[in-house]
Amino acid sequence: MAFEAFRQRLGSIIGGFDAAQAHRRLRGFRASRAHVNTLIAASGDTITARARWLVRNNGYAANAVESFASNVVGDGIKPSSTIADAAKKEELQALWLAWTDDADAEGLTDFYGLQRRAAREVFLSGEVFVRIRPRRAEDGLTVPLQLQMLPAEMLPLDMNRTLPGAGLIRQGIEFDGIGRRVAYHFLRRHPGDLTDPGLSGETARVPAADVIHVLDPVEAGQLRGVSRFAAAIVKLFTLDLYDDAELERKKIAAMFAMFITSPAPETPLEPTEEDLEVEPGQVVRLDPGEDVSTPATPDSGGTYELFQYRTLLQIGAALGIPYGYLTGDTAKGNFSNTRISLIEFRRRISAWQHGVLVFQMCRAVWTRWMDVAVLSGALDLPGYDSQRRQYQACAWLPTKWDWIDPMKDASAEILQIEAGLKSRTQALSERGYDAEQVDREIAAERKRELALGLDFRRPGSPAQGPGDAKGNDNADQGGDAADEDKADDTADVRPDPKDKQ
């Protein structure tokens, strides 16, 4: 305490940064110097519990979670193998697609549904655990491997102890002597699930190789996640209380239709007559001395909407969700403002997709899945042991963003491709498609159209070959078929320029 007082006196003498002073404006600003791990250990469970309560009971909170998960995952972040052998790549992709339906150990969704659940959990509680569960060959799976999702509450925050040797456990995570994660000590039963007959408080040690810990750390050295709602819980809850109070005030005011004032009765304790019920068009005769007045229903005032709007803007900023996505209110912004907010939001989502979900979960699952697929004989990749890294290389393709202005956006992209500023492969990847697969589908469609005498390409479009004004891409027809078309279709034969002379 003496050193702290000396330090503050020294700071007041030296000056410099106002943010570090203890003058009148900042006298009540007492920031904790505890590390984020200490703060999470002290209050992480409470923050997560309050966030879950808000999502269950508050419409804005529920909408924020769904908006985040839908934009991060969409229909799924899907792998596209970079294997050069087209036949092997097609076999690999087909096997992966078949396995995605078997991925969930609970059998409630597919692998892409697990991605969405992971995104929701990380937004809600700051982290989620995916346990890799090897299966037996007789289980009948396409690849004997499944994934089990465990919420943050399954790993106790208060488990901290030193182990024999150089190891230790911090917040349920076991580390070796050089700081590597070697195991996770999960509870066998969710601490809040009273329907599970398992022993309360009993833990099981799971090797780190079988656990995927998905989190987005906000500070260096952070071990466990913290809910995205941490900065918004107070305002969400108090705004909900304010709305409830306003609604109750209006409801009470609406209960009274009119008040009847009568002279003071001779006997004050005499029972009053029954309440007067008023119907539309009714004529009411009053006794002498009685008067009727209607209540002045209190209005919410002109500041109610503005207060709500500003508070929801602060909540949206704390959650990282645009106002329109948080509230569903599209009347507050024009096209330009909405476009700017969407571009910023999508940039953040893209960074989260590749920096968190793809790097931590998708790549780990893909690597383990390929190992198991090859070892089980479900996939035959010659020389896999020596070329494992080359075989496992792949690109992860998120769901394409919907165009804000489809005509302008598509035209701009076509110009970029024609100018050599972007490749078709890059453009297709940004839309969540595999370029090689798309090219094969286009070639198959053109072959089918040729056999049926059809051509749906727009005249003059980049999809047509040069000089093919009628849309017949002779280069794709190949060989004798193209020669026969040129000989038979005299309308396509261009006149000799000498004939004009």
C-alpha positions in Angstrom: 0.0 0.0 0.0 2.8 2.4 0.8 4.5 1.8 -2.5 1.1 2.3 -4.3 0.6 5.6 -2.6 4.2 6.7 -3.4 3.7 5.7 -7.1 0.5 7.7 -7.3 2.2 10.8 -5.7 5.1 10.4 -8.2 2.6 10.2 -11.1 0.8 13.3 -10.0 4.1 15.2 -9.8 5.5 14.0 -13.1 2.2 14.2 -15.0 2.2 13.0 -18.6 -0.7 10.7 -19.3 -4.1 11.9 -18.0 -5.4 8.3 -18.3 -3.0 7.3 -15.4 -3.9 10.2 -13.1 -6.0 10.0 -10.0 -7.6 13.5 -10.2 -11.3 14.3 -9.7 -12.5 12.9 -13.1 -10.9 9.5 -12.6 -11.0 9.2 -8.9 -13.6 6.4 -9.0 -11.9 4.6 -11.9 -10.2 1.6 -10.2 -9.1 -0.8 -12.9 -8.0 -4.3 -11.8 -4.4 -5.4 -12.6 -5.3 -9.1 -12.4 -4.5 -11.2 -15.4 -7.4 -12.3 -17.6 -7.0 -15.9 -16.3 -7.6 -14.7 -12.8 -10.6 -12.7 -13.8 -12.1 -15.7 -15.8 -11.5 -18.0 -12.9 -13.3 -15.7 -10.5 -16.3 -14.7 -12.7 -16.3 -16.8 -15.9 -19.0 -19.2 -14.7 -21.3 -16.3 -13.8 -20.8 -14.5 -17.1 -21.6 -17.6 -19.0 -24.7 -18.3 -17.0 -26.0 -14.8 -17.5 -25.2 -14.9 -21.2 -27.2 -18.2 -21.5 -30.1 -16.7 -19.6 -30.2 -13.7 -21.9 -30.2 -15.8 -25.0 -33.1 -17.9 -23.6 -35.1 -14.9 -22.5 -34.1 -11.8 -24.5 -34.9 -11.4 -28.2 -32.0 -9.2 -29.0 -29.5 -11.6 -27.4 -31.0 -14.6 -29.2 -30.9 -12.8 -32.5 -27.3 -11.8 -32.0 -26.2 -15.4 -31.5 -28.1 -16.7 -34.5 -26.8 -13.8 -36.7 -23.2 -14.5 -35.7 -23.4 -18.3 -36.3 -25.3 -17.9 -39.6 -22.8 -15.5 -41.0 -19.8 -17.4 -39.8 -20.9 -20.9 -41.0 -23.9 -20.5 -43.3 -24.3 -23.8 -45.1 -20.9 -24.9 -44.0 -17.2 -24.1 -44.4 -16.3 -26.9 -46.8 -12.9 -28.4 -47.7 -11.5 -28.5 -51.3 -8.6 -30.9 -51.6 -5.6 -29.8 -53.6 -4.6 -33.3 -54.7 -3.4 -33.1 -58.3 -4.9 -36.5 -59.3 -8.5 -35.6 -60.4 -9.8 -39.1 -59.8 -8.3 -39.4 -56.3 -9.6 -35.9 -55.4 -13.1 -36.8 -56.5 -12.9 -40.1 -54.5 -11.7 -38.2 -51.5 -14.3 -35.5 -51.7 -17.1 -38.0 -52.1 -15.9 -40.0 -49.0 -15.8 -36.8 -47.0 -19.3 -35.8 -48.0 -20.6 -39.2 -47.0 -18.9 -39.0 -43.6 -20.2 -35.6 -42.8 -23.6 -37.2 -42.1 -21.9 -39.6 -39.6 -19.8 -36.9 -37.9 -22.0 -36.1 -34.9 -21.7 -38.6 -32.1 -25.2 -37.6 -30.9 -26.6 -38.1 -34.4 -28.5 -34.8 -34.3 -26.7 -33.0 -37.2 -23.9 -33.3 -39.7 -20.4 -31.9 -39.6 -21.5 -28.5 -40.8 -24.2 -28.4 -38.2 -21.4 -29.0 -35.6 -19.6 -26.0 -37.1 -22.6 -23.9 -36.5 -23.0 -25.2 -32.9 -19.4 -24.4 -32.3 -19.7 -20.9 -33.5 -22.8 -20.4 -31.2 -21.0 -21.8 -28.2 -17.9 -19.7 -28.7 -20.0 -16.5 -29.0 -22.0 -17.5 -25.9 -19.4 -18.9 -23.5 -16.2 -17.9 -25.2 -15.1 -21.5 -25.9 -16.2 -25.0 -26.8 -14.6 -28.4 -26.8 -14.8 -31.0 -29.5 -13.8 -34.5 -28.4 -12.6 -36.8 -31.2 -14.1 -40.3 -30.7 -12.5 -43.2 -32.7 -15.1 -46.0 -33.5 -14.9 -49.7 -34.2 -15.1 -51.0 -37.8 -18.3 -52.9 -36.9 -20.1 -49.6 -36.1 -20.8 -49.3 -39.9 -19.5 -45.7 -40.4 -18.0 -44.6 -43.7 -14.9 -43.6 -41.7 -14.7 -44.9 -38.1 -14.5 -41.5 -36.4 -17.1 -39.2 -34.7 -17.1 -35.9 -32.9 -18.6 -35.1 -29.5 -19.2 -31.5 -28.6 -18.8 -30.5 -24.9 -19.8 -27.1 -23.5 -17.4 -24.9 -21.5 -19.0 -25.8 -18.2 -17.7 -29.4 -18.6 -14.2 -28.3 -17.9 -13.9 -27.0 -14.3 -12.3 -23.5 -13.9 -11.4 -24.2 -10.3 -9.2 -27.3 -10.9 -5.6 -26.0 -10.3 -2.9 -28.2 -8.8 0.7 -29.2 -9.3 1.4 -32.8 -10.5 4.3 -35.1 -9.7 7.3 -34.1 -11.8 7.1 -30.9 -13.7 3.5 -31.0 -14.8 0.6 -29.0 -13.5 -3.2 -28.4 -14.0 -4.5 -24.9 -14.6 -8.3 -24.4 -15.0 -8.8 -28.0 -15.9 -6.0 -28.1 -18.5 -3.0 -30.3 -17.9 0.4 -29.0 -19.0 3.8 -30.6 -19.2 7.1 -29.1 -18.0 7.5 -26.9 -21.1 4.0 -25.6 -21.3 2.4 -28.0 -23.8 -1.2 -29.1 -23.3 -1.2 -32.8 -22.7 -4.7 -33.5 -21.3 -8.1 -32.1 -20.3 -9.9 -33.1 -17.1 -13.6 -33.0 -18.0 -16.5 -33.5 -15.6 -18.4 -36.7 -16.3 -21.6 -34.9 -15.8 -22.7 -31.3 -16.6 -22.8 -29.5 -13.3 -26.1 -28.0 -14.0 -27.9 -31.1 -15.5 -29.8 -32.7 -12.7 -31.3 -35.3 -15.1 -28.0 -37.0 -15.5 -27.6 -39.8 -12.9 -23.7 -39.7 -13.1 -21.6 -38.8 -10.1 -21.4 -35.1 -9.5 -17.9 -33.7 -9.6 -16.2 -36.8 -10.9 -13.7 -36.0 -13.7 -12.1 -38.0 -16.6 -8.7 -37.3 -18.1 -8.8 -37.0 -21.9 -5.5 -36.7 -23.9 -5.1 -33.4 -25.6 -4.6 -35.2 -29.0 -8.3 -36.2 -28.8 -9.6 -32.7 -27.8 -10.1 -29.7 -30.0 -10.3 -26.5 -27.9 -12.0 -23.7 -29.9 -11.7 -20.2 -28.4 -10.9 -16.7 -29.5 -8.4 -15.4 -26.9 -8.6 -11.6 -26.3 -5.3 -11.4 -24.3 -1.9 -13.0 -24.5 -1.5 -16.0 -22.2 -5.3 -16.6 -21.9 -6.2 -20.2 -21.2 -10.0 -20.2 -21.3 -12.5 -18.3 -23.3 -14.8 -15.4 -22.2 -18.3 -14.8 -23.5 -18.8 -12.2 -26.2 -21.7 -11.0 -24.1 -19.3 -9.9 -21.3 -19.4 -6.2 -22.4 -23.1 -6.2 -23.2 -24.7 -8.1 -20.3 -25.4 -5.0 -18.1 -27.0 -2.9 -20.8 -29.0 -5.8 -22.2 -30.4 -6.7 -18.8 -31.2 -3.2 -17.7 -32.7 -2.3 -21.1 -35.0 -5.3 -20.7 -36.0 -4.1 -17.2 -36.7 -0.7 -18.6 -38.9 -2.1 -21.4 -40.8 -4.2 -18.9 -41.4 -1.2 -16.6 -42.6 0.9 -19.6 -45.0 -1.9 -20.8 -46.4 -2.4 -17.2 -47.0 1.4 -16.9 -48.9 1.4 -20.2 -50.9 -1.7 -19.2 -51.9 -0.2 -15.8 -53.0 3.1 -17.5 -55.1 1.2 -20.0 -57.1 -0.6 -17.3 -59.0 2.6 -16.4 -61.7 3.8 -18.8 -63.1 6.7 -16.7 -63.5 8.1 -13.2 -66.8 9.1 -11.6 -66.7 11.8 -9.0 -69.7 12.0 -6.5 -70.5 14.2 -3.5 -69.4 12.8 -0.2 -71.9 10.3 1.1 -73.7 10.9 4.3 -72.4 7.5 5.6 -68.8 7.1 4.5 -68.8 3.4 5.3 -71.8 2.8 3.0 -70.9 0.2 0.3 -70.4 1.7 -3.1 -72.5 0.8 -6.1 -71.3 -1.6 -8.8 -68.9 -0.2 -11.3 -70.4 1.4 -14.3 -69.7 -0.5 -17.5 -69.6 1.5 -20.7 -70.6 0.1 -24.2 -70.2 1.7 -27.6 -73.0 4.2 -28.3 -74.4 4.0 -24.8 -76.1 7.0 -23.2 -75.3 7.3 -19.5 -77.4 9.4 -17.1 -75.7 10.6 -14.0 -77.1 11.4 -10.6 -77.1 15.0 -9.5 -73.6 16.1 -8.4 -71.8 13.3 -10.2 -69.1 14.1 -12.7 -67.2 11.9 -15.2 -63.5 12.3 -16.2 -61.3 10.2 -18.4 -57.7 9.4 -17.3 -54.9 11.1 -19.2 -52.9 8.1 -20.5 -49.2 8.8 -19.9 -47.2 8.8 -23.1 -43.7 7.3 -23.4 -42.3 10.6 -24.5 -40.3 11.7 -27.4 -37.0 10.3 -26.0 -38.1 6.7 -25.8 -37.2 5.7 -29.4 -34.0 7.7 -29.3 -32.9 6.2 -26.0 -33.7 2.7 -27.3 -31.8 3.3 -30.5 -28.6 4.6 -28.8 -28.6 1.9 -26.3 -29.0 -0.8 -28.9 -26.2 0.8 -30.9 -23.9 0.4 -27.8 -25.1 -3.2 -27.4 -24.4 -3.9 -31.1 -20.9 -2.4 -30.8 -20.2 -4.6 -27.7 -21.3 -7.7 -29.5 -19.8 -6.9 -32.8 -23.2 -7.2 -34.5 -24.6 -4.5 -36.8 -27.7 -2.7 -35.5 -29.9 -4.1 -38.3 -28.7 -7.6 -37.6 -29.2 -7.3 -33.9 -32.7 -5.8 -34.0 -34.1 -6.7 -37.5 -34.8 -2.9 -37.9 -34.0 -2.0 -41.5 -35.6 1.5 -41.4 -32.8 3.3 -39.6 -30.2 3.3 -42.3 -29.9 4.1 -46.0 -28.3 1.9 -48.6 -24.8 3.4 -48.3 -24.7 3.2 -44.5 -26.0 -0.4 -44.5 -23.4 -1.4 -47.2 -20.6 0.1 -45.1 -21.6 -1.7 -41.9 -22.0 -5.0 -43.8 -18.6 -4.7 -45.4 -17.0 -4.1 -42.0 -19.0 -6.9 -40.4 -18.1 -9.4 -43.2 -14.4 -8.5 -42.8 -14.6 -9.3 -39.1 -16.5 -12.5 -39.8 -14.0 -13.6 -42.5 -11.1 -13.1 -40.0 -12.9 -15.2 -37.4 -13.7 -17.9 -39.9 -10.1 -18.5 -40.9 -8.3 -17.5 -37.8 -10.5 -19.4 -35.3 -12.9 -21.9 -36.7 -10.9 -23.1 -39.7 -7.5 -23.1 -38.0 -8.6 -24.6 -34.7 -11.4 -27.0 -35.6 -11.7 -27.7 -39.4 -8.1 -28.3 -40.0 -7.7 -30.6 -37.0 -10.8 -32.6 -37.9 -9.6 -32.9 -41.6 -6.1 -34.1 -40.5 -7.5 -36.7 -38.1 -10.2 -37.8 -40.5 -7.7 -38.5 -43.4 -5.4 -40.5 -41.1 -8.3 -42.7 -39.9 -9.7 -43.0 -43.4 -6.3 -44.3 -44.8 -5.6 -46.6 -41.8 -9.1 -48.1 -41.9 -8.8 -48.8 -45.7 -11.7 -46.5 -46.6 -9.3 -44.4 -48.6 -6.4 -45.6 -50.8 -3.7 -42.9 -51.2 -0.4 -44.4 -52.4 2.6 -43.2 -50.4 0.5 -41.5 -47.8 3.1 -42.0 -45.1 5.8 -40.1 -47.0 3.5 -37.6 -48.6 1.1 -37.0 -45.7 1.4 -33.2 -45.8 0.8 -33.0 -49.5 -2.2 -35.2 -49.4 -3.8 -33.3 -46.5 -3.4 -29.9 -48.1 -6.8 -28.3 -48.9 -8.6 -25.0 -49.0 -11.6 -24.3 -46.8 -14.4 -22.5 -48.6 -16.9 -20.5 -46.6 -20.5 -20.0 -47.8 -20.6 -17.2 -50.3 -21.8 -13.7 -49.2 -25.1 -12.6 -50.8 -24.6 -9.7 -53.1 -25.7 -6.3 -51.8 -26.2 -5.0 -55.4 -26.1 -8.1 -57.6 -25.8 -6.3 -61.0 -23.1 -3.9 -60.0 -21.1 -6.5 -57.9 -21.2 -9.1 -60.7 -20.2 -6.6 -63.4 -17.3 -5.4 -61.3 -16.1 -8.9 -60.8 -16.3 -9.7 -64.5 -14.2 -6.7 -65.2 -11.6 -7.7 -62.7 -11.4 -11.2 -64.2 -11.1 -9.8 -67.8 -8.5 -7.3 -66.7 -6.4 -10.0 -65.1 -6.8 -8.6 -61.6 -8.6 -11.8 -60.4 -8.7 -15.4 -61.6 -11.9 -17.4 -62.0 -10.6 -19.8 -59.5 -10.3 -17.0 -56.9 -13.8 -15.7 -57.8 -15.3 -19.2 -57.4 -13.5 -19.9 -54.2 -14.9 -16.6 -52.7 -18.3 -18.0 -53.5 -17.7 -21.2 -51.7 -17.2 -23.4 -54.8 -14.4 -25.6 -56.0 -13.3 -24.2 -59.4 -12.3 -27.7 -60.8 -15.7 -29.1 -59.9 -17.5 -26.1 -61.5 -15.5 -26.4 -64.7 -16.4 -30.1 -64.9 -20.0 -29.3 -64.5 -19.9 -26.6 -67.1 -18.2 -28.9 -69.6 -20.7 -31.6 -68.9 -23.6 -29.2 -69.4 -22.2 -27.9 -72.7 -21.7 -31.5 -74.0 -25.4 -32.2 -73.1 -26.6 -29.0 -74.7 -24.6 -29.8 -77.9 -26.2 -33.3 -78.1 -29.7 -31.7 -77.7 -29.0 -28.7 -80.0 -29.3 -26.2 -77.2 -27.2 -23.2 -76.1 -28.2 -21.1 -73.1 -25.2 -18.8 -73.1 -25.9 -15.1 -73.7 -24.6 -13.8 -77.0 -21.4 -11.9 -76.5 -20.8 -13.2 -73.0 -17.3 -14.1 -71.9 -18.5 -17.8 -71.8 -18.5 -17.9 -75.5 -15.5 -18.4 -77.7 -14.0 -15.6 -79.8 -16.0 -14.9 -82.9 -18.9 -17.2 -81.9 -21.7 -14.7 -82.2 -24.5 -17.2 -82.2 -23.2 -18.9 -79.0 -22.0 -22.2 -80.7 -18.7 -22.8 -78.9 -17.1 -24.9 -81.6 -13.9 -25.2 -79.7 -15.7 -27.3 -77.1 -17.3 -29.5 -79.7 -13.9 -30.9 -80.8 -12.7 -32.8 -83.9 -15.0 -34.0 -86.6 -18.2 -32.7 -85.0 -16.9 -29.1 -85.2 -15.9 -29.5 -88.8 -19.3 -31.0 -89.7 -21.1 -28.0 -88.0 -19.0 -25.6 -90.0 -19.7 -27.3 -93.3 -23.5 -27.7 -92.7 -24.3 -24.4 -91.1 -23.7 -22.1 -94.0 -25.3 -19.2 -92.0 -22.2 -19.1 -89.8 -19.8 -18.8 -92.7 -18.4 -15.3 -92.9 -18.2 -13.6 -96.4 -14.9 -12.9 -97.9 -14.0 -9.2 -97.6 -13.1 -9.3 -101.3 -16.7 -9.9 -102.2 -17.6 -6.4 -101.1 -15.3 -4.9 -103.6 
